[in-house]
């Protein structure tokens, strides 16, 4: 972590732009199955998504003349102890760095292997608290407080934000059913908060076999067309 990680190329964003925009990517059951089939053991679906995001960023940046380098993601990690695993109310989360070396960013299989190796280290060595020492215990503060700390720190935490952020809520095997009068949800979208840097974050969730990805971006990073192109590149990487 000595070198400053690569940033995603600005496309249509403007200095001083405020607020966030959103671009939605929906993959039907057949497409989601195709994506899952591209997973190479021991990589998880989360590892695959991180790898695909790294390949997307490399292609996107190459097309815009950005010098390549290490890509680093921030990934939320659940710090709840095993005995709390079924608790409904708990928000003990740290954000850990997952790096993707420059030499593997052009190949989804190689990128998966690199990501899987790093996330396996985090799991085996219980390094989920690696960033907790930043401003005391910021890693286990509630999400809203962490975002306030990002703003308050004036860049201290921004440097830790690295290239982009991915948060995957996992798989809901059935539709969410809200009962009589409301019925079942047909779509499910979410996104983690994002600031500058990194400027872009992806939220992922799978429900009833369909995958829903939300690209949330700062208006200083992308305009609507730039975000649409980045999302289209990500879709292509995942499906091709």
Backbone torsions as a table, in degrees:
resi	resn	phi	psi	omega
1	UNK	NA	30.6	-179.5
2	UNK	-79.5	-43.1	-177.4
3	UNK	-83.2	145.9	175.2
4	UNK	-66.5	130.0	-177.7
5	UNK	-68.9	158.3	176.8
6	UNK	-63.6	142.4	173.0
7	UNK	-98.8	153.6	174.4
8	UNK	-69.2	136.5	-179.5
9	UNK	-59.4	136.0	174.1
10	UNK	-71.8	132.6	179.1
11	UNK	-137.9	97.2	179.1
12	UNK	87.0	-10.8	176.8
13	UNK	-72.2	161.8	-178.9
14	UNK	-136.6	142.1	-178.5
15	UNK	-58.1	131.9	-178.2
16	UNK	86.5	0.7	177.7
17	UNK	-63.3	137.0	-176.1
18	UNK	-115.0	152.7	175.2
19	UNK	85.7	175.2	-178.0
20	UNK	-118.5	152.8	169.9
21	UNK	-118.6	169.2	-176.8
22	UNK	-136.6	141.7	172.6
23	UNK	-133.4	129.8	-172.9
24	UNK	-104.2	137.4	175.6
25	UNK	-123.7	119.4	179.5
26	UNK	-115.0	132.0	178.4
27	UNK	-117.3	122.0	-179.9
28	UNK	-69.7	-178.9	-173.0
29	UNK	-63.5	-39.6	178.8
30	UNK	-65.5	-43.5	179.6
31	UNK	-66.3	-41.6	178.4
32	UNK	-62.5	-37.6	177.5
33	UNK	-66.1	-38.8	177.0
34	UNK	-62.1	-40.9	178.8
35	UNK	-64.1	-47.4	-179.0
36	UNK	-61.1	-33.3	-179.1
37	UNK	-68.5	-15.7	179.4
38	UNK	-85.3	-4.2	178.2
39	UNK	-69.1	134.5	179.0
40	UNK	-112.9	116.0	-179.0
41	UNK	-57.1	142.4	9.9
42	UNK	-92.3	17.5	-178.8
43	UNK	-63.0	145.7	173.8
44	UNK	-94.5	173.1	175.0
45	UNK	-60.8	-37.8	177.6
46	UNK	-62.6	-42.0	176.3
47	UNK	-60.9	-42.1	179.0
48	UNK	-60.6	-43.9	179.9
49	UNK	-64.2	-41.9	176.9
50	UNK	-62.0	-43.8	179.6
51	UNK	-63.1	-43.4	179.4
52	UNK	-63.2	-38.0	178.2
53	UNK	-66.3	-37.9	177.6
54	UNK	-64.4	-45.1	179.6
55	UNK	-63.4	-39.7	178.5
56	UNK	-61.9	-46.9	-179.3
57	UNK	-62.0	-42.5	179.8
58	UNK	-61.1	-47.2	-179.9
59	UNK	-63.9	-45.0	-178.5
60	UNK	-60.5	-44.7	-179.4
61	UNK	-69.9	-40.9	179.1
62	UNK	-58.1	-40.3	-178.7
63	UNK	-67.6	-17.0	-177.9
64	UNK	-113.6	13.3	173.4
65	UNK	74.1	21.0	178.2
66	UNK	-82.1	130.6	179.4
67	UNK	-63.5	132.2	-177.4
68	UNK	-75.0	164.4	179.8
69	UNK	178.9	-168.5	-179.5
70	UNK	-64.8	133.2	172.6
71	UNK	-101.9	132.0	-179.0
72	UNK	-131.1	132.2	179.8
73	UNK	-108.3	153.3	167.6
74	UNK	-102.3	126.7	-178.0
75	UNK	-124.5	121.2	175.9
76	UNK	-64.4	138.8	179.0
77	UNK	-128.5	132.2	179.0
78	UNK	-73.0	122.5	-179.4
79	UNK	-99.1	7.9	-178.7
80	UNK	-65.2	135.4	175.2
81	UNK	-66.1	162.2	-174.6
82	UNK	-55.9	-36.4	-176.8
83	UNK	-70.2	-12.5	176.7
84	UNK	-102.0	8.0	-169.4
85	UNK	-61.2	-25.3	-178.8
86	UNK	-101.7	6.6	179.2
87	UNK	-69.0	136.5	179.7
88	UNK	-82.9	-29.4	-177.6
89	UNK	-112.5	103.9	177.6
90	UNK	-169.2	132.4	-179.3
91	UNK	-137.4	60.5	179.3
92	UNK	-104.9	100.2	-171.1
93	UNK	-133.2	137.7	170.5
94	UNK	-113.5	160.9	177.3
95	UNK	-116.9	121.2	-173.8
96	UNK	-116.5	150.4	180.0
97	UNK	-86.3	136.9	174.4
98	UNK	-125.5	112.0	-176.9
99	UNK	-94.8	147.3	176.0
100	UNK	-123.8	110.8	-176.8
101	UNK	-61.7	152.1	-178.7
102	UNK	-56.9	-35.3	-172.8
103	UNK	-69.5	-13.6	-177.9
104	UNK	-114.9	4.5	-171.2
105	UNK	-76.5	-9.6	-179.0
106	UNK	-98.2	1.5	-175.9
107	UNK	-136.1	122.3	-175.1
108	UNK	-65.3	-37.3	-179.9
109	UNK	-66.0	-48.0	179.9
110	UNK	-64.9	-38.7	178.7
111	UNK	-65.1	-39.5	176.3
112	UNK	-59.0	-44.3	-178.6
113	UNK	-61.2	-42.2	179.8
114	UNK	-65.6	-43.4	179.7
115	UNK	-66.0	-44.2	-179.0
116	UNK	-61.2	-38.2	178.2
117	UNK	-63.1	-43.0	-178.8
118	UNK	-68.4	-45.7	-178.3
119	UNK	-68.7	-30.3	175.1
120	UNK	-64.9	-37.8	176.5
121	UNK	-61.6	-43.6	-179.4
122	UNK	-61.4	-39.9	-178.9
123	UNK	-72.9	-45.8	-174.8
124	UNK	-70.7	-39.4	-175.8
125	UNK	-96.4	1.4	178.6
126	UNK	52.3	53.6	179.3
127	UNK	-91.7	17.9	-176.7
128	UNK	-58.2	-23.4	-179.8
129	UNK	-92.8	18.2	-174.1
130	UNK	-59.3	-28.2	-178.0
131	UNK	-105.6	4.8	-176.3
132	UNK	-65.1	-25.1	-178.4
133	UNK	-74.7	-8.8	178.0
134	UNK	-72.1	118.3	-176.0
135	UNK	51.2	53.0	176.9
136	UNK	76.9	-110.5	-175.6
137	UNK	-117.9	36.8	-177.2
138	UNK	-56.5	-29.6	-177.6
139	UNK	-63.2	-22.3	-179.3
140	UNK	-113.4	12.5	172.1
141	UNK	-73.6	153.5	172.8
142	UNK	-57.9	155.4	-171.9
143	UNK	-55.2	-43.0	-178.3
144	UNK	-62.8	-38.2	179.2
145	UNK	-69.9	-38.2	177.4
146	UNK	-60.6	-40.7	-179.7
147	UNK	-66.0	-37.3	175.8
148	UNK	-63.1	-38.5	178.7
149	UNK	-64.9	-37.1	176.0
150	UNK	-57.2	-46.3	-177.8
151	UNK	-69.4	-42.1	-176.3
152	UNK	-67.7	-31.9	-172.4
153	UNK	-71.1	-16.7	178.4
154	UNK	62.0	30.2	175.9
155	UNK	117.5	-17.2	-179.4
156	UNK	-58.0	-48.3	179.7
157	UNK	-81.3	-24.0	179.4
158	UNK	-60.8	-37.3	178.4
159	UNK	-64.1	-29.0	178.6
160	UNK	-78.2	-14.0	-175.8
161	UNK	-72.1	-23.0	173.3
162	UNK	60.8	-147.2	-167.3
163	UNK	-77.2	-44.3	-177.3
164	UNK	-162.9	175.6	-178.9
165	UNK	-129.2	137.5	173.9
166	UNK	-126.9	132.7	174.4
167	UNK	-130.8	122.6	-177.1
168	UNK	-116.4	116.8	179.9
169	UNK	-81.6	-5.0	175.1
170	UNK	93.1	-152.0	-169.8
171	UNK	-119.6	126.5	169.2
172	UNK	-104.5	111.4	-172.3
173	UNK	-67.6	-20.4	-179.2
174	UNK	-126.5	163.0	175.1
175	UNK	-64.6	145.5	171.7
176	UNK	-72.6	122.7	-177.9
177	UNK	-111.1	120.8	-176.9
178	UNK	-97.6	11.9	172.8
179	UNK	87.5	-177.6	-177.4
180	UNK	-58.0	136.2	178.9
181	UNK	90.4	-19.7	179.7
182	UNK	-118.6	-43.1	177.9
183	UNK	80.0	-167.4	-175.9
184	UNK	-92.9	147.4	175.6
185	UNK	-71.1	140.2	176.9
186	UNK	-104.6	-14.3	177.7
187	UNK	-140.7	153.3	178.9
188	UNK	-147.3	115.6	-175.9
189	UNK	-127.6	145.2	172.0
190	UNK	-155.7	162.6	175.3
191	UNK	-150.4	145.5	173.4
192	UNK	-76.0	157.3	176.7
193	UNK	-67.8	154.0	-179.9
194	UNK	-148.9	144.5	175.2
195	UNK	-132.1	-170.7	178.0
196	UNK	-106.7	127.3	-21.7
197	UNK	-72.4	168.4	13.1
198	UNK	-87.8	-19.3	177.8
199	UNK	95.5	-18.8	-178.4
200	UNK	-147.0	140.5	178.0
201	UNK	-144.1	148.9	179.1
202	UNK	-122.3	129.0	172.7
203	UNK	-107.2	134.8	-176.8
204	UNK	-127.3	140.9	171.9
205	UNK	-154.9	144.1	177.2
206	UNK	-114.4	131.0	179.4
207	UNK	-135.4	126.1	177.0
208	UNK	53.2	37.0	176.8
209	UNK	88.2	-12.6	177.4
210	UNK	-96.4	146.8	179.3
211	UNK	-109.3	134.8	-179.5
212	UNK	-121.3	119.4	177.4
213	UNK	-115.8	132.9	176.6
214	UNK	-115.9	117.4	172.1
215	UNK	-89.6	115.5	175.9
216	UNK	-108.0	129.4	-173.3
217	UNK	-137.8	151.8	173.8
218	UNK	-79.5	143.7	179.7
219	UNK	-70.7	-12.8	171.1
220	UNK	-79.2	-13.3	-179.4
221	UNK	-96.8	-52.2	-178.0
222	UNK	-131.3	153.4	157.6
223	UNK	-97.0	-175.7	-175.3
224	UNK	-61.5	-39.0	-179.4
225	UNK	-68.9	-41.6	178.4
226	UNK	-63.1	-42.1	178.2
227	UNK	-64.7	-40.4	179.3
228	UNK	-62.8	-39.1	178.9
229	UNK	-67.9	-42.9	178.2
230	UNK	-61.4	-43.6	179.2
231	UNK	-64.8	-39.1	178.0
232	UNK	-63.7	-38.6	177.3
233	UNK	-64.3	-41.2	178.8
234	UNK	-63.9	-42.9	177.6
235	UNK	-59.1	-43.2	-179.1
236	UNK	-63.7	-43.6	179.6
237	UNK	-62.1	-41.5	-177.2
238	UNK	-70.2	-32.1	-172.1
239	UNK	-102.4	-26.0	-175.5
240	UNK	-83.3	NA	NA
